[in-house]
Amino acid sequence: MHKTALRIDEDLLAQARAVLGTKTATETIHTALAEVVDRQGRARLFERLRSLEGIDLADYAVMREAWR
């Protein structure tokens, strides 16, 4: 873990704390960073589903067998 000094907008931190349900600044920042990373992962998954990239849902033979 890395310790650093940051200048943080106190009002924004309080708003984020309320939204995330966190108690400390450190917990709020860690949770917010995790949310950003998770959001990117969901966006990539959504794009794969939208384009059917690497997914067999567009393959009739595969899907025909899926219902048996």
N, CA, C and O atoms as CSV, one atom per row, in Angstrom:
chain,resi,resn,atom,element,x,y,z
A,1,MET,N,N,0.832,-1.168,0.000
A,1,MET,CA,C,0.000,0.000,0.000
A,1,MET,C,C,0.878,1.233,0.000
A,1,MET,O,O,1.936,1.251,0.629
A,2,HIS,N,N,0.445,2.249,-0.695
A,2,HIS,CA,C,1.212,3.484,-0.828
A,2,HIS,C,C,0.534,4.589,-0.023
A,2,HIS,O,O,-0.676,4.790,-0.128
A,3,LYS,N,N,1.304,5.287,0.762
A,3,LYS,CA,C,0.768,6.400,1.533
A,3,LYS,C,C,1.164,7.689,0.834
A,3,LYS,O,O,2.321,7.876,0.456
A,4,THR,N,N,0.177,8.586,0.665
A,4,THR,CA,C,0.441,9.841,-0.019
A,4,THR,C,C,-0.447,10.943,0.548
A,4,THR,O,O,-1.461,10.672,1.190
A,5,ALA,N,N,-0.057,12.162,0.306
A,5,ALA,CA,C,-0.857,13.309,0.728
A,5,ALA,C,C,-1.630,13.817,-0.484
A,5,ALA,O,O,-1.071,13.953,-1.573
A,6,LEU,N,N,-2.905,14.094,-0.293
A,6,LEU,CA,C,-3.756,14.565,-1.375
A,6,LEU,C,C,-4.533,15.802,-0.956
A,6,LEU,O,O,-4.859,15.977,0.218
A,7,ARG,N,N,-4.821,16.642,-1.910
A,7,ARG,CA,C,-5.748,17.749,-1.682
A,7,ARG,C,C,-7.082,17.294,-2.243
A,7,ARG,O,O,-7.207,17.035,-3.440
A,8,ILE,N,N,-8.076,17.197,-1.377
A,8,ILE,CA,C,-9.376,16.668,-1.777
A,8,ILE,C,C,-10.455,17.683,-1.446
A,8,ILE,O,O,-10.479,18.251,-0.354
A,9,ASP,N,N,-11.335,17.901,-2.389
A,9,ASP,CA,C,-12.484,18.769,-2.181
A,9,ASP,C,C,-13.365,18.123,-1.102
A,9,ASP,O,O,-13.934,17.054,-1.328
A,10,GLU,N,N,-13.478,18.750,0.038
A,10,GLU,CA,C,-14.202,18.182,1.177
A,10,GLU,C,C,-15.690,17.957,0.876
A,10,GLU,O,O,-16.277,16.965,1.306
A,11,ASP,N,N,-16.289,18.896,0.129
A,11,ASP,CA,C,-17.701,18.728,-0.224
A,11,ASP,C,C,-17.899,17.530,-1.144
A,11,ASP,O,O,-18.834,16.750,-0.965
A,12,LEU,N,N,-17.021,17.389,-2.123
A,12,LEU,CA,C,-17.105,16.250,-3.039
A,12,LEU,C,C,-16.865,14.943,-2.297
A,12,LEU,O,O,-17.542,13.948,-2.555
A,13,LEU,N,N,-15.912,14.940,-1.382
A,13,LEU,CA,C,-15.648,13.755,-0.574
A,13,LEU,C,C,-16.880,13.398,0.257
A,13,LEU,O,O,-17.245,12.226,0.346
A,14,ALA,N,N,-17.517,14.391,0.861
A,14,ALA,CA,C,-18.715,14.143,1.666
A,14,ALA,C,C,-19.846,13.581,0.806
A,14,ALA,O,O,-20.566,12.676,1.228
A,15,GLN,N,N,-19.996,14.123,-0.398
A,15,GLN,CA,C,-21.032,13.615,-1.300
A,15,GLN,C,C,-20.753,12.165,-1.698
A,15,GLN,O,O,-21.654,11.326,-1.707
A,16,ALA,N,N,-19.503,11.889,-2.024
A,16,ALA,CA,C,-19.120,10.522,-2.400
A,16,ALA,C,C,-19.317,9.577,-1.224
A,16,ALA,O,O,-19.790,8.453,-1.398
A,17,ARG,N,N,-18.962,10.022,-0.045
A,17,ARG,CA,C,-19.130,9.213,1.162
A,17,ARG,C,C,-20.608,8.868,1.362
A,17,ARG,O,O,-20.938,7.734,1.709
A,18,ALA,N,N,-21.486,9.828,1.147
A,18,ALA,CA,C,-22.929,9.594,1.301
A,18,ALA,C,C,-23.442,8.607,0.243
A,18,ALA,O,O,-24.227,7.711,0.552
A,19,VAL,N,N,-22.997,8.778,-0.987
A,19,VAL,CA,C,-23.434,7.891,-2.072
A,19,VAL,C,C,-22.928,6.471,-1.851
A,19,VAL,O,O,-23.667,5.505,-2.043
A,20,LEU,N,N,-21.670,6.347,-1.450
A,20,LEU,CA,C,-21.045,5.029,-1.308
A,20,LEU,C,C,-21.322,4.373,0.038
A,20,LEU,O,O,-21.114,3.171,0.200
A,21,GLY,N,N,-21.790,5.159,1.001
A,21,GLY,CA,C,-22.050,4.604,2.327
A,21,GLY,C,C,-20.785,4.274,3.091
A,21,GLY,O,O,-20.768,3.347,3.901
A,22,THR,N,N,-19.725,5.027,2.838
A,22,THR,CA,C,-18.444,4.789,3.508
A,22,THR,C,C,-18.276,5.759,4.665
A,22,THR,O,O,-18.972,6.771,4.756
A,23,LYS,N,N,-17.335,5.431,5.552
A,23,LYS,CA,C,-17.157,6.242,6.756
A,23,LYS,C,C,-15.902,7.112,6.731
A,23,LYS,O,O,-15.918,8.237,7.231
A,24,THR,N,N,-14.828,6.606,6.160
A,24,THR,CA,C,-13.563,7.342,6.187
A,24,THR,C,C,-13.178,7.798,4.780
A,24,THR,O,O,-13.696,7.295,3.783
A,25,ALA,N,N,-12.257,8.762,4.721
A,25,ALA,CA,C,-11.772,9.231,3.425
A,25,ALA,C,C,-11.075,8.099,2.672
A,25,ALA,O,O,-11.278,7.933,1.469
A,26,THR,N,N,-10.263,7.329,3.372
A,26,THR,CA,C,-9.548,6.227,2.730
A,26,THR,C,C,-10.528,5.202,2.169
A,26,THR,O,O,-10.381,4.758,1.031
A,27,GLU,N,N,-11.515,4.830,2.956
A,27,GLU,CA,C,-12.522,3.869,2.502
A,27,GLU,C,C,-13.285,4.423,1.297
A,27,GLU,O,O,-13.581,3.691,0.353
A,28,THR,N,N,-13.594,5.696,1.337
A,28,THR,CA,C,-14.323,6.331,0.233
A,28,THR,C,C,-13.499,6.309,-1.045
A,28,THR,O,O,-14.012,5.972,-2.112
A,29,ILE,N,N,-12.235,6.665,-0.943
A,29,ILE,CA,C,-11.366,6.688,-2.117
A,29,ILE,C,C,-11.170,5.288,-2.675
A,29,ILE,O,O,-11.245,5.097,-3.889
A,30,HIS,N,N,-10.921,4.306,-1.820
A,30,HIS,CA,C,-10.741,2.924,-2.286
A,30,HIS,C,C,-12.006,2.409,-2.960
A,30,HIS,O,O,-11.943,1.773,-4.012
A,31,THR,N,N,-13.150,2.685,-2.350
A,31,THR,CA,C,-14.416,2.224,-2.918
A,31,THR,C,C,-14.687,2.907,-4.256
A,31,THR,O,O,-15.135,2.261,-5.203
A,32,ALA,N,N,-14.420,4.195,-4.337
A,32,ALA,CA,C,-14.627,4.926,-5.589
A,32,ALA,C,C,-13.707,4.399,-6.687
A,32,ALA,O,O,-14.138,4.240,-7.829
A,33,LEU,N,N,-12.451,4.126,-6.357
A,33,LEU,CA,C,-11.528,3.580,-7.346
A,33,LEU,C,C,-11.982,2.201,-7.815
A,33,LEU,O,O,-11.922,1.900,-9.008
A,34,ALA,N,N,-12.431,1.368,-6.893
A,34,ALA,CA,C,-12.936,0.040,-7.254
A,34,ALA,C,C,-14.158,0.157,-8.162
A,34,ALA,O,O,-14.308,-0.620,-9.104
A,35,GLU,N,N,-15.025,1.121,-7.883
A,35,GLU,CA,C,-16.206,1.346,-8.722
A,35,GLU,C,C,-15.810,1.719,-10.144
A,35,GLU,O,O,-16.425,1.252,-11.102
A,36,VAL,N,N,-14.788,2.557,-10.287
A,36,VAL,CA,C,-14.332,2.965,-11.615
A,36,VAL,C,C,-13.809,1.757,-12.388
A,36,VAL,O,O,-14.129,1.581,-13.563
A,37,VAL,N,N,-13.010,0.931,-11.731
A,37,VAL,CA,C,-12.456,-0.263,-12.377
A,37,VAL,C,C,-13.576,-1.223,-12.748
A,37,VAL,O,O,-13.588,-1.753,-13.859
A,38,ASP,N,N,-14.524,-1.457,-11.833
A,38,ASP,CA,C,-15.660,-2.342,-12.109
A,38,ASP,C,C,-16.502,-1.806,-13.260
A,38,ASP,O,O,-16.963,-2.570,-14.108
A,39,ARG,N,N,-16.701,-0.497,-13.286
A,39,ARG,CA,C,-17.497,0.119,-14.356
A,39,ARG,C,C,-16.861,-0.135,-15.712
A,39,ARG,O,O,-17.560,-0.432,-16.681
A,40,GLN,N,N,-15.546,-0.022,-15.788
A,40,GLN,CA,C,-14.850,-0.275,-17.047
A,40,GLN,C,C,-15.027,-1.729,-17.473
A,40,GLN,O,O,-15.233,-2.010,-18.654
A,41,GLY,N,N,-14.948,-2.645,-16.524
A,41,GLY,CA,C,-15.154,-4.058,-16.834
A,41,GLY,C,C,-16.560,-4.315,-17.351
A,41,GLY,O,O,-16.744,-5.068,-18.308
A,42,ARG,N,N,-17.556,-3.692,-16.722
A,42,ARG,CA,C,-18.939,-3.845,-17.189
A,42,ARG,C,C,-19.107,-3.254,-18.576
A,42,ARG,O,O,-19.833,-3.812,-19.399
A,43,ALA,N,N,-18.455,-2.145,-18.851
A,43,ALA,CA,C,-18.542,-1.521,-20.179
A,43,ALA,C,C,-17.947,-2.444,-21.241
A,43,ALA,O,O,-18.498,-2.574,-22.334
A,44,ARG,N,N,-16.814,-3.090,-20.916
A,44,ARG,CA,C,-16.205,-4.030,-21.871
A,44,ARG,C,C,-17.118,-5.224,-22.101
A,44,ARG,O,O,-17.281,-5.665,-23.238
A,45,LEU,N,N,-17.714,-5.753,-21.041
A,45,LEU,CA,C,-18.629,-6.884,-21.176
A,45,LEU,C,C,-19.845,-6.492,-22.003
A,45,LEU,O,O,-20.266,-7.247,-22.879
A,46,PHE,N,N,-20.417,-5.313,-21.735
A,46,PHE,CA,C,-21.554,-4.845,-22.500
A,46,PHE,C,C,-21.206,-4.749,-23.983
A,46,PHE,O,O,-22.004,-5.136,-24.836
A,47,GLU,N,N,-20.014,-4.232,-24.291
A,47,GLU,CA,C,-19.599,-4.108,-25.693
A,47,GLU,C,C,-19.468,-5.478,-26.335
A,47,GLU,O,O,-19.846,-5.655,-27.494
A,48,ARG,N,N,-18.939,-6.452,-25.600
A,48,ARG,CA,C,-18.842,-7.820,-26.139
A,48,ARG,C,C,-20.221,-8.389,-26.406
A,48,ARG,O,O,-20.439,-9.030,-27.433
A,49,LEU,N,N,-21.162,-8.159,-25.485
A,49,LEU,CA,C,-22.528,-8.641,-25.690
A,49,LEU,C,C,-23.189,-7.926,-26.871
A,49,LEU,O,O,-23.886,-8.553,-27.669
A,50,ARG,N,N,-22.968,-6.615,-26.980
A,50,ARG,CA,C,-23.558,-5.847,-28.066
A,50,ARG,C,C,-23.054,-6.322,-29.419
A,50,ARG,O,O,-23.826,-6.439,-30.370
A,51,SER,N,N,-21.765,-6.592,-29.504
A,51,SER,CA,C,-21.157,-6.989,-30.776
A,51,SER,C,C,-21.142,-8.505,-30.972
A,51,SER,O,O,-20.822,-8.987,-32.058
A,52,LEU,N,N,-21.488,-9.258,-29.924
A,52,LEU,CA,C,-21.431,-10.723,-29.914
A,52,LEU,C,C,-20.025,-11.247,-30.147
A,52,LEU,O,O,-19.849,-12.385,-30.581
A,53,GLU,N,N,-19.015,-10.418,-29.858
A,53,GLU,CA,C,-17.614,-10.791,-30.025
A,53,GLU,C,C,-17.247,-11.917,-29.059
A,53,GLU,O,O,-17.341,-11.763,-27.841
A,54,GLY,N,N,-16.829,-13.041,-29.619
A,54,GLY,CA,C,-16.392,-14.167,-28.804
A,54,GLY,C,C,-17.524,-14.874,-28.078
A,54,GLY,O,O,-17.284,-15.674,-27.173
A,55,ILE,N,N,-18.752,-14.581,-28.471
A,55,ILE,CA,C,-19.915,-15.184,-27.818
A,55,ILE,C,C,-20.682,-15.982,-28.853
A,55,ILE,O,O,-20.892,-15.515,-29.973
A,56,ASP,N,N,-21.101,-17.182,-28.485
A,56,ASP,CA,C,-21.746,-18.083,-29.431
A,56,ASP,C,C,-23.243,-17.828,-29.616
A,56,ASP,O,O,-23.924,-18.629,-30.255
A,57,LEU,N,N,-23.759,-16.744,-29.076
A,57,LEU,CA,C,-25.192,-16.484,-29.201
A,57,LEU,C,C,-25.618,-16.309,-30.650
A,57,LEU,O,O,-26.782,-16.537,-30.978
A,58,ALA,N,N,-24.712,-15.914,-31.515
A,58,ALA,CA,C,-25.032,-15.721,-32.920
A,58,ALA,C,C,-24.846,-17.005,-33.738
A,58,ALA,O,O,-25.167,-17.035,-34.926
A,59,ASP,N,N,-24.335,-18.049,-33.113
A,59,ASP,CA,C,-24.090,-19.318,-33.804
A,59,ASP,C,C,-25.317,-20.206,-33.655
A,59,ASP,O,O,-25.587,-20.723,-32.571
A,60,TYR,N,N,-26.055,-20.381,-34.737
A,60,TYR,CA,C,-27.313,-21.122,-34.692
A,60,TYR,C,C,-27.113,-22.544,-34.165
A,60,TYR,O,O,-27.908,-23.014,-33.351
A,61,ALA,N,N,-26.073,-23.226,-34.613
A,61,ALA,CA,C,-25.841,-24.614,-34.195
A,61,ALA,C,C,-25.613,-24.705,-32.689
A,61,ALA,O,O,-26.116,-25.621,-32.039
A,62,VAL,N,N,-24.880,-23.786,-32.149
A,62,VAL,CA,C,-24.612,-23.787,-30.705
A,62,VAL,C,C,-25.897,-23.496,-29.936
A,62,VAL,O,O,-26.213,-24.182,-28.963
A,63,MET,N,N,-26.629,-22.484,-30.371
A,63,MET,CA,C,-27.844,-22.101,-29.654
A,63,MET,C,C,-28.934,-23.166,-29.779
A,63,MET,O,O,-29.711,-23.360,-28.844
A,64,ARG,N,N,-29.003,-23.861,-30.920
A,64,ARG,CA,C,-29.986,-24.931,-31.090
A,64,ARG,C,C,-29.747,-26.011,-30.040
A,64,ARG,O,O,-30.702,-26.562,-29.492
A,65,GLU,N,N,-28.496,-26.318,-29.755
A,65,GLU,CA,C,-28.155,-27.343,-28.766
A,65,GLU,C,C,-28.365,-26.840,-27.334
A,65,GLU,O,O,-28.542,-27.642,-26.417
A,66,ALA,N,N,-28.347,-25.537,-27.142
A,66,ALA,CA,C,-28.478,-24.973,-25.799
A,66,ALA,C,C,-29.848,-25.238,-25.209
A,66,ALA,O,O,-29.986,-25.272,-23.986
A,67,TRP,N,N,-30.848,-25.422,-26.018
A,67,TRP,CA,C,-32.211,-25.612,-25.529
A,67,TRP,C,C,-32.581,-27.070,-25.359
A,67,TRP,O,O,-33.739,-27.371,-25.071
A,68,ARG,N,N,-31.655,-27.973,-25.523
A,68,ARG,CA,C,-31.950,-29.405,-25.355
A,68,ARG,C,C,-31.613,-29.878,-23.991
A,68,ARG,O,O,-31.799,-31.055,-23.683
